[in-house]
Amino acid sequence: MQVQTQTMKLLSKLTAALLTATFLAAPFAAFAADASKDKADNKKTDKSKYPLKTCVVSDEKLDSMGEHYVFTYEGKEVQLCCKSCKKDFDKNPKKFVKKLNDAEKKANKNKKTY
């Protein structure tokens, strides 16, 4: 009988600790979910403003190699299909920036206002 009482007390303490931890962790989990949603929304917006759907270096689709690599070169956002393309970009950045500028001009030309 005494063993059952000790077991019940132990289970009671464990249950209380588990419930307390759950209630304390819930706001953090909700915050993390909101943050990841915001990040996804920002990524979606950034892609929609970017004039290309392909890497300026390899012409592969962005995200075809996993998550694409984004950086700023001389104030201009550049998106590559992967981080390894950055090495090739750095060898001749003017070539790839020209390609990006041409794509922006073409995109702006297609956005004629009526």
N, C-alpha and C positions, 0 to 999 in steps of 0.2 A: 504494500500500500504506500509506503514511504517513497519507493522508487517511482511509482506513478506520479506522486505529488511533485517530486523533483523534476521529472520529465515534463510535466505540465507547466511548471514554472519556467523551465528553460525554453519550451516552445512559445510560451507567452512573451518572454523577453525577446526572442528572435523575431516573432511576428511584429512586435512593436517597433523593433529596430528596422525591419524591412519596410514597414509602412512609413515610418519617419523618413527613411532614405528616399523612398518613392516620391513622397510629397515635396521633399526638398529638391529633388532632381528634376521634377516635372517642368518648372519654369525655365530651367537651363535647356532642356530638350526642345521646348517650344521656341526659345530664342534661337537656337542653332538651326531649327527648321526654317524660321523666318529669314535668317541670314543666308542660308543656301538658296532660298527662293529669290532673294534680292540679287544674289550673285548671278543666278541663272537669267534673271530679267535683264541685268546689265549686259551680260554676254550676248543675249539676243539682240539688244539695242545696238551694241557695238557692231555686230555682224551686219545689221541692216543698213548702217551708215557706210560701211566699207565698200568700195566700188568693185572689188573682185571677189569671186567665190573660189578662186584658186590661188595657190602659192605663187608669188612673183618669181621665185627661184626655180622651182621644179615643175610648175604648172599642175601639180597634184591638187585635188580638192582639199580645201581647208578641213581639218579634222579627219582626214583620211588616214593619218598616221597616229591617231589618238587625238588628244586635245591640241589645238593649234598653238603656235608660239606668237605672242604679241610683244612688240617693243616699239620704242620711239626713236626715229633717226632724224636728226636736225628738225625737230618739232613736228614730224609727220609720223602718224601711226602706220606701222608695217605689220602685216600678219603673214606668217609663214605656216606651212603645213606641219612643221616639226622644228625642234630646236637645232637639229643638225644642219638645217638649211642656212642658219645664221652664219656659219663659217663661209659658205659660198657667197652669201650676200656681202659680207665684209671684204671679200676679195675685190668686188667691183660694185660698190653701192650705187654709184651714179646710174649704171645701166638699169638696175632694178627700180630705182626711184623714178626714172624716166618712164618705165613701164607702168608704174603706179599712177604717175601724173597723167599719162595718156588715157588710162582707164577712167580716171576722175573726169577728165575733159569729155570723154565719150558719154559717161553717165550724166553729166550736167547738160550735154547737148540733147540727150534723149528726154530730159525733164523740161521741155519747152512749156512755157505758160501761155495759155490761150485767153 
